Amino acid sequence: MNLGPVARLVKTRARLDESKLKVLEIQLDPSCNFYSYRSTLKAAIWRATGATNQTEKVIVPIFGLFLRDAMALVERCTKVLPDGALDYMCPFGKNESVLQHVLTCSILDETELQQASFDCEPAESQVEKELYKQLKEQSTNKAFMANGIELEMLNTPQPN
């Protein structure tokens, strides 16, 4: 909620029901290792298992918290050997569907998040308009570079 791309969405936020926004802020409170969020997620998973409607089965986890928990597991499951090498023990099996999702999901960088923010709500202040202009230029340059690399690969003679 405090990230720049989200915080700038003043008009969008104004359309939200204030009580729902307050509930969201409470659920995302980081105190006690995100206890409120974890309790809400646990209840949502329980409700989703008995849901008959597909929309009632939707659960949106916080990916950053998932990564933090995963890194904590790596640290706890790592043993330093006498020679200084690291031994990564894994006390549980792989969950292929989770692994596949983590390996293939798209993660937006700061620039892409900012662009998505402007797609939702146009720039209003002069500072935002300048930022939007810079983002568009970066996006165009990135596309030209990608196309240039593709063209270069097509024009490179192939060995016989």
N, C-alpha and C positions, 0 to 999 in steps of 0.2 A: 504494500500500500504506500510505502514511503519512497519507492524507486521513482526517479524523475519522470519516466514515461507514464507512470500511473498517477503520480501526484499532480501532474499538469492537467488532468482531465476534469477540470472544474465543472463544466456543464454536465458532463456525464454523471459525476458524483452528485450534483444538485438534483438529478432526476431519481436518485435512489431513495428508498424509504429509509429515513434516518434511523429507525429502530433496527432495521436489518443490517445497516452499516455498523451500528454499535455492537450487535451480536457478532459480526465478522471480526471486528477489532478485538473483542473479548476472546474469541476462539483462536486468534492468531497471537495472543499474548505469549511471549517467550518464557515467562516465569515457570519455574518448576519443570524445566525441560519440555516446554510446550504441553503441559498436562491437559489444559482445556482442549487443545486441538486433538491430541491423541485420544482423549475420551470421546470427543465428537466423532472422530474417524472410526473408532471401535463401534460406536452405536450405529453409524451409517452402514458399516459393513454388515452388522447384524440385521438391520432393516432390509438391506439389499438382498440378502439371501432368501428372504420370504416374499420379496416384491413380485408382483405379477406384471406390472407395467414397466417397459424398458427404461423410461425416463426416471423411474424410482430406483433403478439399479446404478445410476451414474454416481461415481465417487471420484472427486478430484483431489489427489494427494498433493502435498507440497513437495516438489521434487528436491528442493534444496535441503529440506529436513531429511528426506530419504537418503541423500548423498552423505549428509553429516552422520547419520546412523550407520551407513555402510562403512564409512571411514573409521568410525569408532570400533566397529567389528573387526576391521583389518588390524587396527592397533592392538586390540585385545587378543587376537588370534595369532599374533606374531611373536615368535620366540627368537631371542638373540643367542646364537650358538657360541661356543667358546672361542672360535676363530673369528668372531665378529660378523659372520654371515647371518642372514635372516632366514628363518624357517617359517613359512606361512602355513599354518594348520587350518583346515576347514572342517569344523565339527558338524557340518550339515551338508546335504546334497544340493545340487544346482536346481533351480526352478527355471526350466527352459523358457517359459513364457515371459517371466520377468527379465531374464537375461536378454532375450530377443528384443524386448521393448527398450531396455536401457541402451542396447547397442544400435538400435535403428531410429529412435525418436529424434526429432529435430529439436535443437536447442538454439534459441535466438540469442545473439550477442547483443550488447548494449545498443549498437546502431540499429539493428533490426527491431528491437523493442521500441526504440524512439520512433522509427518509421511507422510501426503498427499503431503507436499512440497518435501520430498525426493522421493516420488513415481513419481513426475513430473520431477524432475531434481536430478540426483544422487549426493552424497556428493563428493566434490573434495579436500578440504583442510583437514589436519589432524584433526583439531578441529571438522569439520563437520562429518568426518568419526567416531570419538569418540562419538559424539552426536547420530549419526545414530545407532551405536552399542548399546548404552544405551537404545534408543527407542525400538529397537528390543527385547532386554532383558526384558524391562518393559512389552511389548506387550505379550511376551511368558509367563512371570510370571502371568500376568492378566488372560490369557487364562487358565493356569494350575489352578489358584485359582478358576476360574469360574467352571471348570470341577470338581475340588475337592469338591466344594459346591454341585454340582449336584450329584456326586457320594455319598457324605455323606447323602444327602437327600434320595437317593435310598436305602442306606444301613440302614437307621434308621428304627427301628421297629415301625410299625403303631399301635396305640391303638385299642383294640378290641371293 
